[in-house]
Amino acid sequence: MAGSDKQSAKKKQPYWLVYLALLIGGMLMLADAYQITHLHRWTARIGIALMYSAIALLVGNGRRAGFMATAVVWLAVVATYFL
């Protein structure tokens, strides 16, 4: 019984946030590569990154997966400016 109490007390990491961040980051980088007009603007990319960051940090609730997801999206946005 003591083992099950420890598992229930642990917080589960929402790793789906990181997978979704990779998907959004890839979408932003492909939009930059193929120059899709609506997502090629810097305001659209920053807006998407801000919206996803807010959702990831809210759902992540201070867990590592939320911070990782936010970092992945912002790295993709910064990479579109330098690559």
DOKERO-997088 format. One record per residue (C-alpha): residue in one letter; residue number from 1; x negated, y, z. Coordinates in Angstrom, 2 decimals. Each point is the difference from the previous one (the first is absolute). Example, Ala and Ser with C-alpha at 12.3 -4.5 7.8 and 13.67 -1.06 7.14 Angstrom:
<bamis>
[bami 'A',1,[-12.30,-4.50,7.80]]
[bami 'S',2,[-1.37,3.44,-0.66]]
</bamis>
This chain:
<bamis>
[bami 'M',1,[0.00,0.00,0.00]]
[bami 'A',2,[-2.82,2.39,0.72]]
[bami 'G',3,[-1.26,-0.25,-3.59]]
[bami 'S',4,[3.36,0.98,-1.49]]
[bami 'D',5,[0.21,3.01,2.30]]
[bami 'K',6,[-3.31,1.30,-1.33]]
[bami 'Q',7,[1.11,-0.42,-3.60]]
[bami 'S',8,[3.27,1.83,0.57]]
[bami 'A',9,[-1.82,2.83,1.78]]
[bami 'K',10,[-2.37,0.53,-2.95]]
[bami 'K',11,[1.07,2.51,-2.60]]
[bami 'K',12,[0.18,-1.38,-3.51]]
[bami 'Q',13,[-1.78,2.04,-2.62]]
[bami 'P',14,[2.24,1.09,-2.91]]
[bami 'Y',15,[-2.46,-0.97,-2.75]]
[bami 'W',16,[2.69,0.54,-2.62]]
[bami 'L',17,[-0.80,3.71,0.38]]
[bami 'V',18,[-3.54,-0.62,-1.26]]
[bami 'Y',19,[1.26,-2.06,-2.96]]
[bami 'L',20,[2.47,2.72,-0.91]]
[bami 'A',21,[-2.78,2.61,0.31]]
[bami 'L',22,[-2.14,-2.00,-2.43]]
[bami 'L',23,[2.92,-0.12,-2.42]]
[bami 'I',24,[0.62,3.75,0.26]]
[bami 'G',25,[-3.71,0.78,-0.30]]
[bami 'G',26,[-0.24,-2.16,-3.11]]
[bami 'M',27,[3.05,1.69,-1.47]]
[bami 'L',28,[-1.54,3.42,0.57]]
[bami 'M',29,[-3.29,-1.02,-1.56]]
[bami 'L',30,[1.70,-1.56,-3.04]]
[bami 'A',31,[2.11,3.13,-0.42]]
[bami 'D',32,[-3.19,2.03,-0.02]]
[bami 'A',33,[-1.72,-2.33,-2.46]]
[bami 'Y',34,[2.91,-0.06,-2.47]]
[bami 'Q',35,[0.85,3.67,0.64]]
[bami 'I',36,[3.64,-0.57,0.84]]
[bami 'T',37,[1.30,3.55,0.07]]
[bami 'H',38,[2.14,-0.14,3.14]]
[bami 'L',39,[-2.64,-1.68,2.15]]
[bami 'H',40,[-3.00,1.65,-1.62]]
[bami 'R',41,[0.60,3.25,1.88]]
[bami 'W',42,[-1.91,0.46,3.23]]
[bami 'T',43,[3.11,1.18,1.83]]
[bami 'A',44,[1.81,-3.25,-0.79]]
[bami 'R',45,[-2.93,-2.12,1.17]]
[bami 'I',46,[-0.39,1.93,3.25]]
[bami 'G',47,[3.76,-0.07,0.57]]
[bami 'I',48,[0.12,-3.76,-0.40]]
[bami 'A',49,[-2.98,-0.40,2.32]]
[bami 'L',50,[1.54,2.24,2.64]]
[bami 'M',51,[3.36,-1.77,-0.10]]
[bami 'Y',52,[-1.56,-3.45,0.22]]
[bami 'S',53,[-2.37,1.11,2.76]]
[bami 'A',54,[2.89,1.24,2.08]]
[bami 'I',55,[1.92,-3.25,-0.47]]
[bami 'A',56,[-3.04,-2.21,0.64]]
[bami 'L',57,[-0.98,1.85,3.17]]
[bami 'L',58,[3.58,-0.04,1.26]]
[bami 'V',59,[0.53,-3.70,-0.66]]
[bami 'G',60,[-3.55,-0.88,1.06]]
[bami 'N',61,[0.64,1.61,3.39]]
[bami 'G',62,[-3.66,0.48,0.88]]
[bami 'R',63,[-1.15,-3.39,-1.26]]
[bami 'R',64,[-3.04,-0.57,-2.15]]
[bami 'A',65,[2.02,-1.06,-3.08]]
[bami 'G',66,[1.71,3.41,-0.19]]
[bami 'F',67,[-3.30,1.83,0.08]]
[bami 'M',68,[-1.52,-2.36,-2.58]]
[bami 'A',69,[2.96,0.49,-2.34]]
[bami 'T',70,[-0.28,3.77,0.26]]
[bami 'A',71,[-3.73,-0.12,-0.67]]
[bami 'V',72,[0.47,-2.19,-3.09]]
[bami 'V',73,[2.52,2.39,-1.57]]
[bami 'W',74,[-2.11,3.07,0.69]]
[bami 'L',75,[-3.12,-1.68,-1.34]]
[bami 'A',76,[1.87,-0.72,-3.22]]
[bami 'V',77,[1.13,3.63,-0.25]]
[bami 'V',78,[-3.53,1.29,0.59]]
[bami 'A',79,[-1.40,-2.53,-2.47]]
[bami 'T',80,[2.27,1.33,-2.76]]
[bami 'Y',81,[-1.68,3.40,0.35]]
[bami 'F',82,[-3.57,-1.28,-0.15]]
[bami 'L',83,[0.26,-2.90,-2.44]]
</bamis>
